[in-house]
Amino acid sequence: MENIVDKIKNCIEKNKDEYIGFLSGYLQQDSTNPALGVNDNPLACHMWLQKKLESYQIFDKIDLWESGSDFSNVVAVTEGEGEPLMFAGHSDTVPVTETQKQEWRKDAGPWSGAVKDNKIYGRGASDMKAGDAAPLMAMHVLHELGIKPKRPLYFTYVMSEENGGREFGVDSIIERGYKAKECIVMEPSNNLAIVPAIQGEFYFTITVQGLSYHIASRHHTLYPHGYDVKNIPGKNAIELAIEIIQELQKLEKELGMYVTHPLTESGSTTINFSGIESKGIFSAGAEECEIRGSMLYNPSITQDEAFKLFRDAISRVTERNFWLREHPPIVKIPYLLSTKPPVNVDINHPLCEQLAESARAFGKESVFESCLSTSDANYLQDHGIATITMGPGANEYGVHSISEYVPVDVYLDAIGRYAYFLSKM
Ligand SMILES: [Zn+2]
């Protein structure tokens, strides 16, 4: 008798063209994130997905709804008993810039879905339409084998991941009732590594108020004698901002040295400054200065701890500066994007073991990794869902860059592993 692994392998071999064709078709739908680039019909990709999935007749429901003015979500549902299980992906992609368009492989364009040299090409091939497609094709395999997973399953796809949005994507899906305690995110994980830990992230602005002075009076601000604290002759906001930046750099170094997690490399906690802008006239000391940036932090620190470490560093500068004591810097978190708390699921969580077992079934040992870049997994975790990332694709296959692809073998391997995994659910 054929065992389940052989059955799955044979079924994938038999339907290979259909599974590759599905991904090619998906890649032919331009799903550039409407907040990041031009997309004349941002609903088209999800309409295609809905229609295609309906044609398979293997899901109990395909739910498509619009969310916000330009976004939409699709959830494919199979009913069952017990705790639901979620698979989460995103259909949107980053735009292809003009320069990228020119440098992209000519015979396999960004929306071609072309198969060349055993690789499937297109913007989003690795990030993350191969990951989106794989568990759906796995369900196709199981359907052909007459196997129906027992648990209710939600295969969820948003259009607003690449711009860091949560309201119209993940939050909208949960609000619509598709909630589980466990979730697999199919983002590219270095060719199916198991990722139970992802860094936390937040963006910030710090606004520092100074006191402007004529440049001819600068010496009074440097050597102020005879002035009391209430009568400071001037304070340069840029110089105050530099002091804050230096204090945050000290914190960055300290955390980078000593905060670790079994799955992260050291130095993974970083504070990046992306902009600094001052107000004031050219012949005066800067009267205000705004620093913009972000902090990425090790999954072993909680979001609250990260906020506290960050704010405390700024407070240390405030405490030792008489001017700042009276005019404390204004710290704004979040700035631009919602804050992303870290993902830190126990490496012994049953999902990790089940995914590792599905790799072993095909003769492969799973690699466990942490991820330095954040995704919707962070928002799902924020909803109290244990979230593990595992998906085909890798950054080195042109993610957010030129000539993006996914190797056919990696994609088919993912279908096999998900199928095995789902057959046990
Ligand atoms: Zn992605």
Residues whose N, C-alpha, C, O or C-beta is under 5 A from the ligand:
A	BS01	ZN	D127 M128 E187
